[in-house]
């Protein structure tokens, strides 16, 4: 199916690995011109090389910047031309006891999970509205709807990002611009894979053995979601086929959430 993305220009934050990289690859494979982003210049270069190897002839470039830092985000936006598709993917998560999370950590999570999307959307939404078309997509999580007790700072800030997406959609009324959120579930991203390997080694298990037990019973899939499966829905929302979907939180969480949410 032609998603209507060919020739469009897209920017994906936090896209040197994991879900962000999968989204960039999927958009590039559909013919979009994709600008990727990461905090480290070397990792951006490596990711570009990987994309060009995976998708020969793709049109990709990259900008190294920490979009959670106001100064770096400003420099990135100064260097970035208007885009047709903005994917607010960058995010931070960790498991921590609520009483051990300092004010500074709360602020860091808010900067990454909320303010990065505020800064990018504030700069890129108005040009979309002026041209009468565009897509803003937030890569969210089921933890925004069902906040986990051992990741309250993560779930709360992602819930704020979900609210941000919903509010921004109200600004697009009567235009060809849409703003939506994808609620992902337990995904076997690079960070999760590293954690699983460490735990498996400590328990004298293979990573595959541990993977099969971690989500069993909590998900209808009874397996981790692959980053490419999240990217499939993001790519649909980025294209013309999703023109009637706006202000929505679409689920690709494998049945972790109850149907009433």
Residue pairs with C-beta under 8 A, 6 or more apart in sequence:
1 241
3 30
3 235
3 236
3 238
3 239
3 240
3 241
4 239
4 240
4 241
5 27
5 30
5 31
5 32
5 85
5 235
5 238
5 239
5 240
6 30
6 31
6 32
7 31
7 32
7 33
8 32
8 33
8 84
8 85
8 238
9 32
9 33
9 34
9 35
9 81
9 82
9 83
9 84
9 85
10 24
10 27
10 32
10 33
10 34
10 35
10 83
10 84
10 85
10 86
10 87
10 238
11 34
11 35
11 37
11 80
11 83
11 85
11 86
11 87
11 120
11 124
12 20
12 23
12 24
12 27
12 34
12 35
12 36
12 37
12 87
12 89
13 20
13 37
13 67
13 87
13 88
13 89
13 90
13 116
13 120
14 20
14 37
14 38
14 67
14 89
14 90
14 91
15 21
15 23
15 24
15 36
15 37
15 38
15 47
15 87
15 89
16 36
16 37
16 38
16 40
16 43
16 44
16 46
16 47
17 38
17 43
17 47
17 189
17 190
18 187
18 189
18 190
18 191
18 227
19 89
19 139
19 184
19 187
19 189
19 227
19 230
19 231
20 36
20 37
20 87
20 89
20 90
20 139
21 36
21 47
21 50
21 51
21 227
22 226
22 227
22 228
22 230
22 231
23 87
23 89
23 139
23 230
23 231
23 234
23 235
24 34
24 36
24 47
24 51
24 60
25 51
25 54
25 55
25 228
25 231
26 228
26 231
26 232
26 234
26 235
27 34
27 85
27 87
27 234
27 235
27 238
28 34
28 51
28 55
28 58
28 59
28 60
29 55
29 58
30 235
30 239
32 59
32 85
32 238
33 59
33 60
34 51
34 58
34 59
34 60
34 61
35 60
35 61
35 62
35 63
35 80
35 83
36 44
36 47
36 48
36 51
36 60
36 61
36 62
36 63
37 44
37 62
37 63
37 64
37 65
37 67
37 76
37 90
38 44
38 47
38 62
38 64
39 64
39 65
39 66
40 64
41 64
44 62
44 63
44 64
45 62
47 62
48 60
48 61
48 62
51 58
51 60
52 58
52 60
63 76
63 79
63 80
65 72
65 73
65 75
65 76
66 72
66 73
67 73
67 76
67 90
67 116
67 119
67 120
68 90
68 108
68 111
68 112
68 115
68 116
69 111
70 119
73 116
73 119
73 120
74 119
77 119
77 120
77 123
77 124
80 124
82 124
82 127
82 128
82 131
83 124
83 134
84 128
84 133
84 134
84 135
85 134
85 135
85 136
85 137
85 238
86 120
86 121
86 124
86 125
86 134
86 135
86 136
86 137
87 137
87 139
87 234
87 238
88 116
88 117
88 120
88 121
88 136
88 137
88 138
88 139
88 161
89 139
90 112
90 116
91 112
91 113
91 139
91 141
91 158
92 108
92 109
92 112
92 113
92 154
93 141
93 143
93 151
93 154
93 191
94 151
94 154
95 150
95 151
96 105
96 150
96 151
96 153
97 150
98 149
98 152
98 153
101 152
101 153
105 153
106 153
109 153
109 154
109 157
110 157
110 160
112 157
113 154
113 157
113 158
113 160
113 161
114 157
114 160
114 161
114 164
117 138
117 161
117 164
117 165
118 164
121 136
121 164
121 168
121 179
124 134
124 136
125 134
125 136
125 168
125 171
125 177
127 134
128 134
128 135
128 136
128 177
129 171
129 172
129 175
129 177
132 175
132 176
132 177
133 175
133 176
133 177
134 176
134 177
134 178
135 177
135 178
135 179
135 180
135 237
135 238
135 239
135 242
136 165
136 168
136 177
136 178
136 179
136 180
137 179
137 180
137 181
137 182
137 234
137 237
137 238
138 161
138 162
138 164
138 165
138 179
138 180
138 181
138 182
139 181
139 182
139 184
139 230
139 234
140 158
140 161
140 162
140 165
140 181
140 182
140 183
140 184
140 249
141 154
141 155
141 158
141 183
141 184
141 185
141 253
142 183
142 184
142 185
142 251
142 253
142 256
142 257
143 151
143 154
143 155
143 158
144 155
144 158
144 159
144 161
144 162
144 181
144 183
145 159
145 162
145 183
145 249
145 257
145 261
146 155
146 256
146 257
146 261
147 155
147 156
147 159
148 154
148 155
161 181
162 181
162 183
162 249
165 179
165 180
165 181
165 247
165 249
166 179
166 181
166 247
166 249
168 179
169 178
169 179
169 180
169 246
169 247
170 247
171 179
172 178
172 179
172 246
176 243
178 237
178 242
178 243
178 245
178 246
178 247
179 246
179 247
180 237
180 242
180 245
180 246
180 247
180 248
180 249
180 250
181 248
181 249
181 250
182 230
182 233
182 234
182 237
182 249
182 250
182 252
183 249
183 250
183 251
183 252
183 253
183 257
184 225
184 230
184 252
184 253
185 219
185 221
185 225
185 252
185 253
185 254
185 255
185 256
185 257
186 192
186 214
186 215
186 218
186 219
186 224
186 225
186 253
186 254
186 256
187 224
187 225
187 226
187 227
187 229
187 230
188 196
188 211
188 224
188 225
188 226
188 227
189 227
192 224
193 207
196 207
196 210
196 211
196 214
197 207
199 210
200 206
200 207
200 209
200 210
203 210
211 223
211 224
212 223
214 224
215 221
215 222
215 223
215 224
215 254
216 222
218 256
219 253
219 254
219 255
219 256
220 254
220 255
220 256
221 254
221 255
223 254
225 252
225 253
225 254
229 252
230 252
232 252
233 250
233 252
236 242
237 245
237 250
251 257
